[in-house]
Amino acid sequence: MDIPRQSAQAANRPVRAWLTPARVVAYSAFVLAFYAIFLSIWAWVVHHGPVASRPGSDYSVFWSASYVMLHGDPSQAYDFPTFSRMSARMFPHFHREGFLAWLYPPTYLMMVAPLSLLPFAVGYPLFVAFGVALLGAAVWRVSGLAAIPGAGPRMKRVGAFALVASPCVFVTAMFGQNAFLTAACAALAVCWADRRPAWAGLCIGLLSVKPQMALLFPFVLVAARAWRTFAWAALATTGFAALSVLVCGVESLRLFVASTGLARALILEHGIVFWFASPTPFAAFRLAGLPVAAAYAAQACVAAIAIAAACVVWARSRDPRLRAAVLMVATLASNPYVWHYELAWLGVALACMLAIGWRDGWLRGEQAVIALMWALPLYEYLNPVFHAPQVGPAVTLGALLMLLRRARSRVCSHMERACVATRRAAREARDAANTGRIRKERNAASGPSRGNPKFKNTFHGNARNRPHGGVARRLFGSAKRRSLLLALRAISGIRTRVPYVNRP
């Protein structure tokens, strides 16, 4: 690939960093204060006002499905009238907000079965806390924030503080959704894709609770040639599906397939409230007045671009931070059914992009894109009230473009480092050859006479006894090998064991 020198120099040109860890902490403190004021006003309105929405509406659906699973037939969860009447009796304040139905596959119905063993007031905060803790552990592992020079306990506190204050965490926690768990599984799958294929495949198999969120994994695994991870993911997904059918029954699977058509017709294709809260190209095109077929076609084109971008990054880079960021953003851009609470996946991308910028330096416009990604969940959360234009696709596509620039700049920097390493190794080999030649000439000039039989075998009789015989040739050969390995390591990003060249 021919990359101009000007492009490489422009990519490596230093950019002023205004998104520092100290400022991230300051911004997070301000946002936490805003959350406290917002929740206080919300609590006052709920207590003194007539009817108002309350936190945990989606968790109430999980709790109701668990109750059906433990006290009835699992297939009743997919019977919309029966499930709606039962959830209205248990949670009347949530039932006033709108139509709440169980739209998840039997794999998730099997996983939420224990939730109703705890009261709603206890289970809801525990569910959110467990999800945030799991997401934080996964983000800390895949982002490599601990590997930043000078990082320590302070950086860990900065990461935890920023994660708790992030709007993507706030919005998901308000609904009690499972996006924390799916984002954590996806992040751990990326982290273990090369080193632990079995664990990575298990995490991908767990995403069968929301199959649309695992859309990109087959493509990127093939692009990265992670065949073992692909096989383990297929095996885990098949095993979870078979186990869920065994526990919930074949009727549950049949009713789930039937319910997907109803959800597509009511929510995806004709749900105006969903369009204002969905950061997808399909929702933006539907709000713009395009018919359903044209919106699907435009969504397919954007999805193809996003999948291609993710495959390019996974094929060219082995950096888990870059892979995780592009996977999260491309999944949100290519999926037509995404609510605002699914933007918890952006938390992983934000942490990875911050880690890359703080360690390797910033590209132009990268910090502004991160700020827009950070604010997008709050925008989508309030958009059904204000009916503002749908800007979600512009933000996700801009983030994809920035990640492609980052991958390209890393290739340029690797090639420049390879050229420098090659020139340095060649210079070392030339110096070693000259030094060996000079020493050989000195020894020949000051050494014993060639005709003296006493020293016959010292330099000429046995090749192993020659202190400088062939030194330049051996040093030059090892230096060439060292330069080649350095160039390969710099271009591919793979750690290669490079032999040390002995200097005379």
C-alpha positions as CSV (number, residue, x, y, z in Angstrom):
1,M,0.0,0.0,0.0
2,D,1.5,3.3,-1.1
3,I,1.0,5.9,1.7
4,P,2.4,9.4,0.9
5,R,4.9,10.9,3.3
6,Q,2.8,14.0,3.7
7,S,-0.2,12.0,5.0
8,A,2.0,10.1,7.5
9,Q,3.5,13.4,8.8
10,A,0.1,15.0,9.0
11,A,-1.3,12.1,10.9
12,N,1.6,12.2,13.4
13,R,1.5,16.0,13.8
14,P,0.8,16.8,17.5
15,V,-2.6,18.1,18.5
16,R,-3.4,20.1,21.6
17,A,-5.0,17.8,24.2
18,W,-7.9,19.4,26.0
19,L,-9.6,16.1,27.0
20,T,-7.2,15.3,29.8
21,P,-7.9,12.9,32.7
22,A,-8.2,15.9,35.1
23,R,-10.8,17.5,32.9
24,V,-12.7,14.2,32.5
25,V,-13.0,14.1,36.3
26,A,-14.2,17.7,36.4
27,Y,-16.8,17.1,33.7
28,S,-17.9,13.9,35.4
29,A,-18.4,15.7,38.7
30,F,-20.6,18.4,36.9
31,V,-22.6,15.7,35.2
32,L,-23.2,13.8,38.5
33,A,-24.5,17.0,40.1
34,F,-26.8,17.4,37.1
35,Y,-28.1,13.8,37.6
36,A,-28.7,14.5,41.3
37,I,-30.8,17.6,40.5
38,F,-32.6,15.7,37.7
39,L,-33.5,12.8,39.9
40,S,-34.6,15.1,42.7
41,I,-37.0,16.9,40.4
42,W,-38.3,13.6,39.0
43,A,-38.9,12.2,42.5
44,W,-40.8,15.3,43.5
45,V,-43.0,15.2,40.3
46,V,-43.7,11.5,40.9
47,H,-44.7,12.1,44.5
48,H,-46.8,15.2,44.0
49,G,-47.8,15.0,40.4
50,P,-50.6,12.9,38.8
51,V,-49.0,10.3,36.5
52,A,-45.3,10.2,35.6
53,S,-42.9,7.6,34.4
54,R,-40.7,5.9,36.9
55,P,-37.2,4.2,36.7
56,G,-37.0,0.5,36.1
57,S,-39.8,0.1,33.5
58,D,-37.8,-2.5,31.4
59,Y,-36.7,-4.3,34.5
60,S,-40.4,-4.7,35.5
61,V,-40.8,-6.7,32.2
62,F,-37.8,-8.9,33.2
63,W,-39.3,-9.4,36.6
64,S,-42.7,-10.3,35.2
65,A,-41.2,-12.8,32.8
66,S,-39.3,-14.4,35.6
67,Y,-42.6,-14.7,37.6
68,V,-44.2,-16.4,34.6
69,M,-41.2,-18.7,34.2
70,L,-41.4,-19.8,37.9
71,H,-45.2,-19.9,38.4
72,G,-46.7,-20.7,35.1
73,D,-46.0,-21.9,31.5
74,P,-43.0,-20.1,29.9
75,S,-44.9,-19.8,26.7
76,Q,-47.3,-17.4,28.4
77,A,-44.6,-14.7,28.3
78,Y,-45.1,-14.5,24.5
79,D,-48.9,-14.3,24.8
80,F,-49.2,-10.5,24.7
81,P,-52.7,-10.1,26.3
82,T,-52.0,-12.6,29.1
83,F,-48.6,-11.1,29.9
84,S,-49.9,-7.5,29.7
85,R,-52.7,-8.2,32.1
86,M,-50.4,-9.9,34.6
87,S,-47.7,-7.1,34.5
88,A,-50.5,-4.5,34.8
89,R,-51.6,-6.1,38.1
90,M,-48.1,-6.2,39.4
91,F,-46.8,-2.9,38.2
92,P,-49.8,-0.6,37.5
93,H,-47.7,2.6,37.3
94,F,-45.6,1.1,34.5
95,H,-48.6,-0.1,32.7
96,R,-50.0,3.4,32.3
97,E,-46.8,4.4,30.4
98,G,-47.6,2.3,27.4
99,F,-47.5,-1.2,25.9
100,L,-44.9,-3.4,27.6
101,A,-44.4,-6.8,26.1
102,W,-41.8,-9.6,26.2
103,L,-39.9,-9.5,23.0
104,Y,-36.8,-11.5,23.9
105,P,-35.8,-15.0,22.8
106,P,-36.1,-18.1,25.1
107,T,-32.4,-17.8,25.9
108,Y,-33.0,-14.6,27.9
109,L,-36.2,-16.0,29.4
110,M,-34.1,-18.8,30.8
111,M,-31.5,-16.3,32.2
112,V,-34.0,-14.0,33.9
113,A,-35.8,-16.8,35.8
114,P,-34.2,-16.0,39.2
115,L,-35.1,-12.3,39.2
116,S,-38.5,-12.6,40.8
117,L,-37.0,-14.4,43.8
118,L,-36.1,-10.9,45.1
119,P,-38.6,-8.0,45.4
120,F,-38.6,-5.4,42.7
121,A,-37.2,-2.7,45.0
122,V,-34.2,-4.8,45.9
123,G,-33.6,-6.6,42.6
124,Y,-33.7,-3.5,40.4
125,P,-30.7,-1.7,42.0
126,L,-28.8,-4.9,42.4
127,F,-29.3,-5.7,38.7
128,V,-28.1,-2.3,37.7
129,A,-25.1,-2.4,40.1
130,F,-24.1,-5.8,38.9
131,G,-24.3,-4.7,35.2
132,V,-22.2,-1.5,35.9
133,A,-19.6,-3.5,37.8
134,L,-19.3,-6.1,35.0
135,L,-19.1,-3.4,32.3
136,G,-16.5,-1.5,34.3
137,A,-14.3,-4.7,34.6
138,A,-14.7,-5.5,30.9
139,V,-13.9,-1.9,29.9
140,W,-10.8,-1.7,32.2
141,R,-9.5,-5.0,30.7
142,V,-10.1,-4.3,27.0
143,S,-9.2,-0.6,27.0
144,G,-5.7,-1.0,28.5
145,L,-6.1,2.1,30.6
146,A,-3.7,0.5,33.2
147,A,-1.0,0.4,30.5
148,I,-0.9,4.1,30.0
149,P,2.5,5.5,31.2
150,G,2.2,6.9,34.7
151,A,-1.2,5.2,35.2
152,G,-1.9,3.6,38.6
153,P,-4.7,3.7,41.2
154,R,-5.4,7.3,40.1
155,M,-6.2,6.2,36.6
156,K,-8.5,3.5,37.9
157,R,-10.4,6.0,39.9
158,V,-10.6,8.3,36.9
159,G,-12.0,5.5,34.8
160,A,-14.6,4.4,37.4
161,F,-15.7,8.0,38.0
162,A,-16.1,8.7,34.3
163,L,-18.0,5.5,33.8
164,V,-20.5,6.1,36.5
165,A,-21.1,9.7,35.2
166,S,-21.4,8.7,31.6
167,P,-24.8,9.4,30.0
168,C,-24.8,5.9,28.4
169,V,-24.7,4.4,31.9
170,F,-27.3,6.8,33.3
171,V,-29.9,6.2,30.5
172,T,-29.5,2.4,30.7
173,A,-29.8,2.4,34.4
174,M,-33.0,4.5,34.3
175,F,-34.7,1.7,32.3
176,G,-33.0,-1.2,34.0
177,Q,-32.0,-2.7,30.7
178,N,-29.5,-5.5,30.0
179,A,-27.2,-3.4,27.7
180,F,-24.6,-3.4,30.4
181,L,-24.4,-7.2,30.2
182,T,-24.3,-7.4,26.4
183,A,-21.7,-4.7,26.1
184,A,-19.5,-6.4,28.7
185,C,-19.8,-9.7,26.9
186,A,-18.9,-8.1,23.6
187,A,-15.9,-6.3,25.1
188,L,-14.6,-9.5,26.8
189,A,-15.0,-11.4,23.5
190,V,-12.8,-8.9,21.7
191,C,-10.2,-9.0,24.5
192,W,-10.0,-12.8,24.5
193,A,-10.5,-13.4,20.7
194,D,-6.8,-14.1,20.1
195,R,-5.6,-15.5,23.4
196,R,-8.6,-17.5,24.8
197,P,-10.9,-18.5,22.0
198,A,-13.1,-20.7,24.2
199,W,-13.9,-17.9,26.6
200,A,-14.4,-15.5,23.7
201,G,-16.8,-17.9,22.0
202,L,-18.7,-18.3,25.3
203,C,-19.1,-14.5,25.6
204,I,-20.4,-14.3,21.9
205,G,-22.8,-17.2,22.6
206,L,-24.2,-15.2,25.6
207,L,-25.1,-12.5,23.1
208,S,-27.9,-14.8,21.9
209,V,-30.1,-13.1,24.4
210,K,-30.1,-10.2,21.9
211,P,-29.2,-11.7,18.6
212,Q,-29.2,-8.4,16.7
213,M,-26.3,-7.1,18.8
214,A,-24.1,-10.0,17.7
215,L,-24.5,-9.1,14.0
216,L,-20.9,-8.2,13.3
217,F,-19.1,-10.9,15.1
218,P,-19.2,-13.5,12.2
219,F,-17.8,-10.9,9.8
220,V,-15.0,-9.6,12.0
221,L,-13.9,-13.1,13.1
222,V,-13.6,-14.2,9.5
223,A,-11.7,-11.0,8.6
224,A,-9.3,-11.6,11.5
225,R,-9.1,-15.3,10.7
226,A,-10.0,-16.2,14.2
227,W,-11.3,-19.6,13.2
228,R,-11.1,-21.2,16.7
229,T,-13.1,-18.3,18.2
230,F,-15.6,-18.6,15.4
231,A,-16.0,-22.3,16.0
232,W,-16.4,-21.9,19.8
233,A,-18.9,-19.1,19.3
234,A,-21.0,-21.2,17.0
235,L,-20.9,-24.1,19.4
236,A,-21.8,-21.9,22.4
237,T,-24.7,-20.3,20.6
238,T,-26.1,-23.6,19.5
239,G,-25.7,-25.0,23.0
240,F,-27.6,-22.0,24.6
241,A,-30.4,-22.2,22.0
242,A,-30.8,-26.0,22.5
243,L,-30.8,-25.6,26.3
244,S,-33.3,-22.8,26.2
245,V,-35.7,-24.8,24.0
246,L,-35.2,-27.8,26.4
247,V,-36.1,-25.6,29.4
248,C,-38.8,-23.3,27.9
249,G,-40.3,-25.6,25.3
250,V,-40.6,-25.6,21.6
251,E,-43.8,-23.5,21.8
252,S,-41.8,-20.6,23.3
253,L,-39.5,-20.6,20.3
254,R,-42.4,-20.7,17.9
255,L,-44.2,-17.8,19.7
256,F,-41.0,-15.8,19.8
257,V,-40.5,-16.1,16.0
258,A,-44.1,-15.0,15.6
259,S,-43.7,-12.0,18.0
260,T,-40.8,-10.6,16.0
261,G,-43.1,-9.8,13.1
262,L,-45.5,-7.9,15.3
263,A,-42.6,-6.0,17.0
264,R,-41.2,-5.1,13.6
265,A,-44.6,-3.8,12.4
266,L,-45.6,-1.9,15.5
267,I,-42.3,-0.5,16.8
268,L,-39.6,-0.6,14.0
269,E,-41.6,0.4,11.0
270,H,-44.4,2.6,12.4
271,G,-43.3,3.6,15.9
272,I,-42.7,7.4,15.8
273,V,-41.6,7.4,19.4
274,F,-39.0,4.8,18.6
275,W,-37.7,6.8,15.7
276,F,-37.0,9.8,17.9
277,A,-35.1,7.6,20.4
278,S,-33.3,5.3,17.9
279,P,-29.9,6.5,16.7
280,T,-30.1,4.4,13.5
281,P,-30.2,5.4,9.8
282,F,-33.5,3.6,9.4
283,A,-35.1,5.8,12.1
284,A,-33.6,9.0,10.6
285,F,-34.8,8.1,7.1
286,R,-38.3,7.3,8.4
287,L,-38.5,10.6,10.2
288,A,-37.4,12.3,6.9
289,G,-40.5,10.8,5.2
290,L,-39.0,7.9,3.3
291,P,-41.2,4.8,2.8
292,V,-40.4,1.6,4.6
293,A,-38.7,-0.1,1.6
294,A,-36.5,2.9,0.9
295,A,-35.5,3.2,4.5
296,Y,-34.6,-0.4,4.6
297,A,-32.5,0.0,1.5
298,A,-30.6,3.0,2.9
299,Q,-30.1,1.1,6.2
300,A,-28.6,-1.8,4.2
301,C,-26.2,0.5,2.5
302,V,-25.0,2.0,5.7
303,A,-24.7,-1.4,7.3
304,A,-22.6,-2.6,4.4
305,I,-20.2,0.4,4.9
306,A,-20.0,-0.2,8.7
307,I,-19.3,-3.9,8.3
308,A,-16.7,-3.3,5.7
309,A,-15.0,-0.7,8.0
310,A,-15.0,-3.1,10.9
311,C,-13.6,-5.9,8.8
312,V,-10.8,-3.6,7.5
313,V,-9.7,-2.6,11.0
314,W,-9.9,-6.2,12.3
315,A,-7.8,-7.5,9.4
316,R,-5.1,-4.8,9.7
317,S,-4.8,-4.2,13.4
318,R,-4.4,-6.6,16.3
319,D,-4.9,-3.8,18.9
320,P,-7.9,-4.9,21.1
321,R,-8.7,-1.2,21.8
322,L,-9.1,-0.3,18.2
323,R,-11.0,-3.6,17.5
324,A,-13.4,-3.1,20.4
325,A,-14.1,0.5,19.5
326,V,-14.8,-0.1,15.9
327,L,-17.0,-3.2,16.7
328,M,-19.2,-1.3,19.1
329,V,-19.7,1.7,16.8
330,A,-20.3,-0.4,13.7
331,T,-22.8,-2.6,15.5
332,L,-24.9,0.4,16.5
333,A,-24.6,1.9,12.9
334,S,-25.5,-1.3,11.1
335,N,-28.4,-2.5,13.3
336,P,-31.9,-1.0,12.5
337,Y,-33.4,-1.9,15.9
338,V,-31.5,0.1,18.5
339,W,-33.0,2.0,21.4
340,H,-31.2,4.8,23.3
341,Y,-30.4,2.4,26.2
342,E,-28.3,0.2,23.8
343,L,-25.8,3.1,23.6
344,A,-24.2,1.6,26.6
345,W,-22.0,0.0,24.0
346,L,-20.6,3.4,23.3
347,G,-19.1,3.3,26.8
348,V,-16.6,0.7,25.6
349,A,-15.7,2.6,22.5
350,L,-15.2,5.8,24.5
351,A,-12.9,4.2,27.0
352,C,-10.8,2.6,24.2
353,M,-10.6,5.8,22.2
354,L,-9.5,7.7,25.3
355,A,-6.9,5.2,26.1
356,I,-5.5,5.4,22.6
357,G,-5.5,9.2,22.6
358,W,-3.9,9.5,26.0
359,R,-1.1,7.0,25.2
360,D,-0.4,7.7,21.5
361,G,-1.6,11.3,21.0
362,W,-4.7,12.7,19.4
363,L,-5.7,13.1,15.8
364,R,-7.4,16.3,14.6
365,G,-11.1,16.2,15.4
366,E,-10.9,13.0,17.5
367,Q,-11.6,14.7,20.9
368,A,-14.7,16.5,19.4
369,V,-16.1,13.2,18.1
370,I,-15.6,11.6,21.5
371,A,-17.5,14.5,23.1
372,L,-20.4,14.0,20.7
373,M,-20.4,10.3,21.3
374,W,-20.5,10.9,25.1
375,A,-23.5,13.3,24.8
376,L,-25.5,11.2,22.3
377,P,-27.3,8.9,24.8
378,L,-28.6,11.9,26.7
379,Y,-29.8,13.5,23.5
380,E,-31.6,10.4,22.4
381,Y,-33.1,10.0,25.9
382,L,-34.7,13.5,25.8
383,N,-35.5,13.5,22.0
384,P,-38.9,11.9,22.3
385,V,-40.0,15.0,24.3
386,F,-38.4,17.7,22.2
387,H,-38.7,16.0,18.7
388,A,-35.3,17.2,17.5
389,P,-33.7,15.9,14.3
390,Q,-32.2,12.5,14.5
391,V,-28.4,13.0,14.6
392,G,-27.4,9.6,15.8
393,P,-26.3,8.2,12.4
394,A,-24.1,11.2,11.8
395,V,-22.3,10.7,15.1
396,T,-21.8,7.0,14.7
397,L,-20.6,7.3,11.1
398,G,-18.3,10.2,12.2
399,A,-16.9,7.9,14.9
400,L,-16.3,5.2,12.3
401,L,-14.5,7.6,10.0
402,M,-12.3,8.7,12.9
403,L,-11.5,5.1,13.9
404,L,-10.5,4.3,10.3
405,R,-8.2,7.4,10.3
406,R,-6.7,6.1,13.5
407,A,-6.0,2.7,12.0
408,R,-4.5,4.3,8.9
409,S,-2.3,6.6,11.0
410,R,-1.0,3.6,13.0
411,V,-0.1,1.8,9.7
412,C,1.8,4.9,8.6
413,S,3.7,5.2,11.9
414,H,4.5,1.5,11.9
415,M,5.9,1.8,8.4
416,E,8.0,4.9,9.4
417,R,9.4,3.0,12.4
418,A,10.1,0.0,10.2
419,C,12.2,2.2,7.8
420,V,14.0,3.8,10.7
421,A,14.8,0.4,12.2
422,T,16.0,-0.9,8.9
423,R,18.3,2.0,8.4
424,R,19.6,1.7,12.0
425,A,20.2,-2.0,11.6
426,A,22.0,-1.5,8.3
427,R,24.2,1.2,9.8
428,E,25.1,-1.1,12.8
429,A,25.9,-4.0,10.4
430,R,28.2,-1.7,8.3
431,D,29.9,-0.4,11.4
432,A,30.4,-4.0,12.7
433,A,31.8,-5.1,9.4
434,N,34.2,-2.2,9.3
435,T,35.3,-2.8,12.9
436,G,35.8,-6.5,12.2
437,R,37.9,-5.7,9.1
438,I,40.1,-3.2,11.0
439,R,40.7,-5.7,13.9
440,K,41.5,-8.4,11.4
441,E,44.1,-6.2,9.7
442,R,45.6,-5.1,13.0
443,N,45.9,-8.7,14.2
444,A,47.4,-9.7,10.9
445,A,49.9,-6.9,11.1
446,S,50.9,-7.3,14.7
447,G,50.4,-11.1,15.1
448,P,53.0,-13.9,14.7
449,S,54.5,-14.7,11.4
450,R,52.4,-16.8,9.0
451,G,55.5,-19.1,8.4
452,N,56.1,-19.9,12.1
453,P,54.9,-23.5,12.7
454,K,54.3,-22.7,16.3
455,F,51.3,-20.6,15.5
456,K,50.2,-22.6,12.5
457,N,46.9,-23.9,13.9
458,T,46.1,-20.7,15.9
459,F,44.7,-18.8,13.0
460,H,44.8,-21.0,9.9
461,G,44.7,-24.6,10.9
462,N,41.2,-24.7,12.7
463,A,38.4,-22.3,11.7
464,R,37.0,-22.4,15.2
465,N,40.2,-21.0,16.6
466,R,40.2,-18.0,14.3
467,P,39.2,-15.0,16.6
468,H,38.2,-12.8,13.7
469,G,37.7,-15.1,10.8
470,G,34.3,-14.4,9.2
471,V,33.2,-12.0,11.9
472,A,32.0,-9.3,9.5
473,R,30.1,-11.9,7.5
474,R,28.3,-13.3,10.6
475,L,27.6,-9.9,12.0
476,F,26.2,-8.6,8.8
477,G,24.0,-11.7,8.4
478,S,22.5,-11.4,11.9
479,A,22.0,-7.7,11.4
480,K,20.1,-8.2,8.2
481,R,17.9,-10.7,10.0
482,R,17.3,-8.3,12.9
483,S,16.3,-5.5,10.5
484,L,13.9,-7.8,8.7
485,L,12.2,-8.9,11.9
486,L,12.0,-5.3,13.2
487,A,10.4,-4.2,10.0
488,L,7.9,-7.1,10.1
489,R,7.1,-6.3,13.8
490,A,6.6,-2.7,13.1
491,I,4.3,-3.3,10.1
492,S,2.1,-6.1,11.5
493,G,2.1,-5.0,15.2
494,I,2.9,-8.5,16.3
495,R,5.6,-9.0,19.0
496,T,8.4,-10.8,17.3
497,R,11.5,-12.1,19.1
498,V,14.5,-10.2,17.7
499,P,18.0,-11.6,18.2
500,Y,20.6,-9.2,19.7
501,V,23.5,-8.2,17.5
502,N,26.8,-8.4,19.3
503,R,28.8,-5.3,18.9
504,P,32.6,-5.7,18.7
